[in-house]
Amino acid sequence: MRWDDLFDDLESQLEQELGAEDVDLLAEEERLRLGRLTLRDRLLVMTRPGERGVGTGEELRLALRDGQLLSVSVGSIGRDWLVGELRGPRRGSCLVPLGGIASVLPTAGQLARSVDGDGASEAPVLLSARLGLSFVLRDLCRRRAPLELSTASAERMHGTIDRVGRDHLDIAEHEPGVPRRAAAVTRIRMLPLEQLVLVRF
């Protein structure tokens, strides 16, 4: 009889140890999964269409490196940028380099979705996801669109992009609402892309 009690006790201890190992293993797998997430991954999940995300009326709040606080309804996310519509008093379209974001201020629901293992499942890769910031800026340059640029040093400038290099752009500064003409240009500025935090158009 004592042998039966001993074996029952050993079996119970073994089950507890195996259960604890399984819990530890699952916790370690979760830590590894979270460690692989990028800011872009989490933003994609928070703004994916078809869920109660930004694309369906909920706003994504961003603090930029120059101190601006924005509410943006995200339209698309590229390799290192996002575009969307500004909400609040300063409305309009905007382009935000991911490097210009100081922090994201998610709601509780957005935060939960952004780290949820099911929510981070593979989504179809869109062409825009492969395009870098330079490509989008070159398109704005080609369109000769008048823009307002904000930099990490809290400078704001109005103008038209003349050219985009690999790591910088040239902007012809002129008054807002005025087309880019040689007589209207006050100066040409070369701006490193790493200084760019917001483009409004």
Contacts in CASP RR format, 6 or more apart in sequence:
PFRMAT RR
TARGET T0000
AUTHOR 0000-0000-0000
METHOD contacts of the structure
MODEL  1
MRWDDLFDDLESQLEQELGAEDVDLLAEEERLRLGRLTLRDRLLVMTRPG
ERGVGTGEELRLALRDGQLLSVSVGSIGRDWLVGELRGPRRGSCLVPLGG
IASVLPTAGQLARSVDGDGASEAPVLLSARLGLSFVLRDLCRRRAPLELS
TASAERMHGTIDRVGRDHLDIAEHEPGVPRRAAAVTRIRMLPLEQLVLVR
F
33 117 0 8 1.000
33 120 0 8 1.000
34 115 0 8 1.000
37 114 0 8 1.000
37 115 0 8 1.000
37 120 0 8 1.000
39 98 0 8 1.000
39 101 0 8 1.000
39 104 0 8 1.000
40 77 0 8 1.000
40 78 0 8 1.000
40 79 0 8 1.000
40 80 0 8 1.000
40 98 0 8 1.000
41 120 0 8 1.000
42 104 0 8 1.000
42 114 0 8 1.000
42 115 0 8 1.000
43 60 0 8 1.000
43 74 0 8 1.000
43 77 0 8 1.000
43 82 0 8 1.000
43 98 0 8 1.000
43 104 0 8 1.000
43 114 0 8 1.000
44 77 0 8 1.000
44 123 0 8 1.000
45 113 0 8 1.000
45 114 0 8 1.000
45 116 0 8 1.000
45 119 0 8 1.000
45 120 0 8 1.000
46 53 0 8 1.000
46 54 0 8 1.000
46 60 0 8 1.000
46 106 0 8 1.000
46 110 0 8 1.000
46 113 0 8 1.000
46 114 0 8 1.000
47 53 0 8 1.000
47 54 0 8 1.000
47 55 0 8 1.000
47 60 0 8 1.000
47 74 0 8 1.000
47 75 0 8 1.000
47 77 0 8 1.000
47 82 0 8 1.000
48 123 0 8 1.000
49 55 0 8 1.000
49 56 0 8 1.000
50 56 0 8 1.000
51 113 0 8 1.000
52 58 0 8 1.000
53 110 0 8 1.000
53 113 0 8 1.000
54 60 0 8 1.000
54 72 0 8 1.000
54 73 0 8 1.000
54 74 0 8 1.000
54 75 0 8 1.000
55 73 0 8 1.000
55 74 0 8 1.000
55 75 0 8 1.000
57 73 0 8 1.000
58 107 0 8 1.000
58 110 0 8 1.000
59 71 0 8 1.000
59 72 0 8 1.000
59 73 0 8 1.000
59 87 0 8 1.000
60 71 0 8 1.000
60 72 0 8 1.000
60 73 0 8 1.000
60 74 0 8 1.000
60 104 0 8 1.000
60 106 0 8 1.000
60 110 0 8 1.000
61 69 0 8 1.000
61 70 0 8 1.000
61 71 0 8 1.000
61 72 0 8 1.000
61 104 0 8 1.000
61 105 0 8 1.000
61 106 0 8 1.000
62 69 0 8 1.000
62 70 0 8 1.000
62 71 0 8 1.000
62 72 0 8 1.000
62 96 0 8 1.000
62 101 0 8 1.000
62 103 0 8 1.000
62 104 0 8 1.000
62 105 0 8 1.000
63 69 0 8 1.000
63 70 0 8 1.000
63 101 0 8 1.000
63 102 0 8 1.000
63 103 0 8 1.000
63 104 0 8 1.000
63 105 0 8 1.000
64 70 0 8 1.000
64 96 0 8 1.000
64 100 0 8 1.000
64 101 0 8 1.000
64 102 0 8 1.000
64 150 0 8 1.000
64 197 0 8 1.000
64 198 0 8 1.000
65 99 0 8 1.000
65 100 0 8 1.000
65 101 0 8 1.000
65 102 0 8 1.000
65 152 0 8 1.000
65 197 0 8 1.000
66 150 0 8 1.000
66 151 0 8 1.000
66 152 0 8 1.000
66 153 0 8 1.000
66 154 0 8 1.000
66 197 0 8 1.000
66 198 0 8 1.000
67 102 0 8 1.000
67 154 0 8 1.000
68 150 0 8 1.000
68 197 0 8 1.000
68 198 0 8 1.000
69 105 0 8 1.000
70 86 0 8 1.000
70 94 0 8 1.000
70 96 0 8 1.000
70 198 0 8 1.000
71 86 0 8 1.000
71 87 0 8 1.000
71 88 0 8 1.000
72 82 0 8 1.000
72 84 0 8 1.000
72 85 0 8 1.000
72 86 0 8 1.000
72 87 0 8 1.000
72 94 0 8 1.000
72 96 0 8 1.000
73 84 0 8 1.000
73 85 0 8 1.000
73 87 0 8 1.000
74 82 0 8 1.000
74 83 0 8 1.000
74 84 0 8 1.000
75 82 0 8 1.000
75 83 0 8 1.000
75 84 0 8 1.000
75 85 0 8 1.000
76 82 0 8 1.000
76 83 0 8 1.000
76 84 0 8 1.000
76 126 0 8 1.000
76 128 0 8 1.000
77 128 0 8 1.000
77 129 0 8 1.000
78 128 0 8 1.000
78 129 0 8 1.000
78 130 0 8 1.000
78 131 0 8 1.000
78 132 0 8 1.000
79 129 0 8 1.000
79 130 0 8 1.000
79 131 0 8 1.000
79 132 0 8 1.000
79 133 0 8 1.000
80 97 0 8 1.000
80 98 0 8 1.000
80 99 0 8 1.000
80 132 0 8 1.000
80 133 0 8 1.000
81 95 0 8 1.000
81 96 0 8 1.000
81 97 0 8 1.000
81 98 0 8 1.000
81 132 0 8 1.000
81 133 0 8 1.000
81 136 0 8 1.000
82 95 0 8 1.000
82 96 0 8 1.000
82 98 0 8 1.000
83 93 0 8 1.000
83 94 0 8 1.000
83 95 0 8 1.000
83 96 0 8 1.000
83 136 0 8 1.000
84 93 0 8 1.000
84 94 0 8 1.000
84 95 0 8 1.000
85 91 0 8 1.000
85 92 0 8 1.000
85 93 0 8 1.000
85 94 0 8 1.000
86 92 0 8 1.000
86 93 0 8 1.000
86 94 0 8 1.000
86 200 0 8 1.000
90 200 0 8 1.000
92 200 0 8 1.000
92 201 0 8 1.000
93 200 0 8 1.000
93 201 0 8 1.000
94 198 0 8 1.000
94 199 0 8 1.000
94 200 0 8 1.000
94 201 0 8 1.000
95 136 0 8 1.000
95 137 0 8 1.000
95 140 0 8 1.000
95 198 0 8 1.000
95 199 0 8 1.000
95 201 0 8 1.000
96 197 0 8 1.000
96 198 0 8 1.000
96 199 0 8 1.000
97 133 0 8 1.000
97 193 0 8 1.000
97 196 0 8 1.000
97 197 0 8 1.000
99 194 0 8 1.000
99 197 0 8 1.000
100 152 0 8 1.000
100 196 0 8 1.000
100 197 0 8 1.000
100 198 0 8 1.000
101 197 0 8 1.000
106 114 0 8 1.000
113 119 0 8 1.000
114 120 0 8 1.000
133 193 0 8 1.000
133 196 0 8 1.000
134 164 0 8 1.000
134 165 0 8 1.000
134 166 0 8 1.000
134 193 0 8 1.000
137 161 0 8 1.000
137 164 0 8 1.000
137 169 0 8 1.000
137 193 0 8 1.000
137 199 0 8 1.000
138 164 0 8 1.000
140 147 0 8 1.000
140 161 0 8 1.000
140 199 0 8 1.000
140 201 0 8 1.000
141 160 0 8 1.000
141 161 0 8 1.000
141 162 0 8 1.000
141 163 0 8 1.000
141 164 0 8 1.000
141 169 0 8 1.000
144 160 0 8 1.000
144 180 0 8 1.000
145 160 0 8 1.000
145 161 0 8 1.000
145 201 0 8 1.000
146 158 0 8 1.000
146 159 0 8 1.000
146 160 0 8 1.000
146 174 0 8 1.000
146 176 0 8 1.000
146 177 0 8 1.000
146 178 0 8 1.000
146 179 0 8 1.000
146 180 0 8 1.000
146 201 0 8 1.000
147 158 0 8 1.000
147 159 0 8 1.000
147 160 0 8 1.000
147 161 0 8 1.000
147 171 0 8 1.000
147 199 0 8 1.000
147 200 0 8 1.000
147 201 0 8 1.000
148 156 0 8 1.000
148 157 0 8 1.000
148 158 0 8 1.000
148 159 0 8 1.000
148 176 0 8 1.000
148 199 0 8 1.000
148 200 0 8 1.000
148 201 0 8 1.000
149 156 0 8 1.000
149 157 0 8 1.000
149 158 0 8 1.000
149 159 0 8 1.000
149 171 0 8 1.000
149 191 0 8 1.000
149 196 0 8 1.000
149 198 0 8 1.000
149 199 0 8 1.000
149 200 0 8 1.000
150 156 0 8 1.000
150 196 0 8 1.000
150 197 0 8 1.000
150 198 0 8 1.000
150 199 0 8 1.000
150 200 0 8 1.000
151 157 0 8 1.000
151 191 0 8 1.000
151 195 0 8 1.000
151 196 0 8 1.000
151 197 0 8 1.000
152 194 0 8 1.000
152 195 0 8 1.000
152 196 0 8 1.000
152 197 0 8 1.000
153 195 0 8 1.000
157 171 0 8 1.000
157 173 0 8 1.000
157 189 0 8 1.000
158 173 0 8 1.000
158 174 0 8 1.000
158 175 0 8 1.000
158 176 0 8 1.000
158 177 0 8 1.000
159 171 0 8 1.000
159 172 0 8 1.000
159 173 0 8 1.000
159 174 0 8 1.000
159 176 0 8 1.000
159 180 0 8 1.000
160 171 0 8 1.000
160 172 0 8 1.000
160 174 0 8 1.000
160 180 0 8 1.000
161 169 0 8 1.000
161 170 0 8 1.000
161 171 0 8 1.000
161 172 0 8 1.000
162 169 0 8 1.000
162 170 0 8 1.000
162 171 0 8 1.000
162 172 0 8 1.000
162 188 0 8 1.000
163 169 0 8 1.000
163 170 0 8 1.000
164 170 0 8 1.000
167 192 0 8 1.000
167 193 0 8 1.000
167 194 0 8 1.000
168 190 0 8 1.000
168 191 0 8 1.000
168 192 0 8 1.000
168 193 0 8 1.000
169 190 0 8 1.000
169 191 0 8 1.000
169 193 0 8 1.000
169 196 0 8 1.000
170 188 0 8 1.000
170 189 0 8 1.000
170 190 0 8 1.000
170 191 0 8 1.000
171 188 0 8 1.000
171 189 0 8 1.000
171 191 0 8 1.000
172 180 0 8 1.000
172 185 0 8 1.000
172 188 0 8 1.000
173 185 0 8 1.000
173 186 0 8 1.000
173 187 0 8 1.000
173 188 0 8 1.000
173 189 0 8 1.000
174 180 0 8 1.000
174 181 0 8 1.000
174 184 0 8 1.000
174 185 0 8 1.000
174 186 0 8 1.000
175 184 0 8 1.000
178 184 0 8 1.000
END
